[in-house]
Amino acid sequence: MFLLQPGFSDPAYPGDVFYCWHCALMEGLLASFPELAALIDVHRIAWPRPRTELVRLLGPDNQSCPVLILTGETADHEDVKHNGDVAFIDDKDAILRALSGRHGIPIPHP
């Protein structure tokens, strides 16, 4: 999983410092379920683009975070995208569903 490091600046908003709330949601999930955190490699990357690590894996059009890179068996599903042989999910709600389904953690309350 790739998450943005908190505490970044955006030139469009001079003087402000930000975090990605979708990434913070994933950080909270990992903190709440340490057994899940032990199963997933988490890479915290800098905010500015190009995000070299993601471009290398997913191509220049797929640099959004959070993103979950799928390994092992991946069923075709509308939430799963592909860049060559790499399957990934880059929607926060779809990531939550995938983590619940693949790793047996509870599902989010509606």
C-alpha positions as CSV (number, residue, x, y, z in Angstrom):
1,M,0.0,0.0,0.0
2,F,1.2,3.5,-0.8
3,L,0.3,6.4,1.4
4,L,1.3,10.1,1.4
5,Q,3.5,11.3,4.2
6,P,1.6,13.9,6.2
7,G,2.8,17.4,6.6
8,F,3.1,18.5,3.0
9,S,2.7,21.8,1.3
10,D,0.8,22.7,-1.8
11,P,1.9,25.7,-3.8
12,A,-1.8,26.4,-4.5
13,Y,-2.3,27.1,-0.8
14,P,0.8,29.1,0.4
15,G,1.5,28.8,4.1
16,D,-0.8,25.8,4.7
17,V,0.4,22.4,5.7
18,F,-1.7,19.3,4.8
19,Y,-2.4,15.6,5.3
20,C,-4.3,13.4,2.9
21,W,-7.4,12.4,4.9
22,H,-7.9,9.2,2.7
23,C,-4.3,8.2,3.7
24,A,-5.0,9.1,7.3
25,L,-8.0,6.8,7.2
26,M,-5.8,3.9,6.1
27,E,-3.2,4.8,8.8
28,G,-6.0,4.6,11.4
29,L,-7.2,1.2,10.0
30,L,-3.6,-0.1,10.2
31,A,-3.2,1.1,13.8
32,S,-6.6,-0.4,14.7
33,F,-5.7,-3.8,13.3
34,P,-2.0,-4.5,13.9
35,E,-2.4,-8.0,12.5
36,L,-3.4,-6.4,9.2
37,A,-0.4,-4.0,9.4
38,A,1.9,-7.0,9.8
39,L,0.6,-8.4,6.5
40,I,0.9,-5.4,4.3
41,D,3.9,-3.5,3.1
42,V,3.3,0.2,3.6
43,H,5.3,2.8,1.7
44,R,4.9,6.4,2.8
45,I,5.8,8.7,-0.1
46,A,6.2,12.4,-0.6
47,W,3.3,14.4,-2.0
48,P,4.8,16.2,-5.0
49,R,4.4,14.6,-8.4
50,P,5.8,12.8,-10.2
51,R,5.6,10.1,-7.6
52,T,8.4,8.0,-9.1
53,E,7.6,4.8,-7.2
54,L,4.0,4.9,-8.5
55,V,4.9,5.9,-12.0
56,R,7.3,2.9,-12.2
57,L,4.6,0.5,-11.0
58,L,1.4,2.0,-12.3
59,G,2.3,4.4,-15.0
60,P,2.1,8.2,-15.1
61,D,-1.7,8.4,-15.0
62,N,-2.0,6.4,-11.8
63,Q,-0.3,8.4,-9.0
64,S,-3.2,8.8,-6.6
65,C,-2.9,7.8,-3.0
66,P,-3.9,5.8,-1.1
67,V,-3.3,2.9,-3.5
68,L,-3.3,-0.8,-2.7
69,I,-1.1,-3.0,-4.9
70,L,-2.6,-6.5,-5.1
71,T,-0.5,-9.6,-5.0
72,G,-1.4,-13.2,-5.4
73,E,-4.7,-14.2,-6.8
74,T,-6.7,-11.2,-8.1
75,A,-10.2,-11.7,-9.3
76,D,-11.5,-9.3,-12.0
77,H,-13.6,-6.8,-10.3
78,E,-14.8,-3.3,-11.2
79,D,-12.6,-1.8,-8.5
80,V,-9.4,-3.4,-9.7
81,K,-7.3,-1.6,-12.3
82,H,-4.3,-2.9,-14.1
83,N,-1.1,-1.6,-15.5
84,G,0.5,-4.5,-17.3
85,D,0.7,-7.3,-14.8
86,V,0.2,-5.1,-11.8
87,A,-3.3,-5.1,-10.3
88,F,-4.2,-2.2,-8.0
89,I,-7.1,-0.3,-6.3
90,D,-6.9,3.4,-5.8
91,D,-10.3,4.2,-4.4
92,K,-10.5,4.5,-0.6
93,D,-13.8,2.7,-0.2
94,A,-12.7,-0.1,-2.6
95,I,-9.5,-0.5,-0.6
96,L,-11.4,-0.9,2.6
97,R,-13.7,-3.5,1.0
98,A,-10.7,-5.3,-0.4
99,L,-8.8,-5.4,2.9
100,S,-11.9,-6.7,4.7
101,G,-12.5,-9.4,2.0
102,R,-8.8,-10.4,1.6
103,H,-7.7,-10.3,5.2
104,G,-10.8,-10.9,7.3
105,I,-11.0,-7.6,9.2
106,P,-14.4,-6.2,10.0
107,I,-16.2,-4.1,7.4
108,P,-16.9,-0.4,7.9
109,H,-20.2,0.5,9.4
110,P,-22.5,2.3,6.9
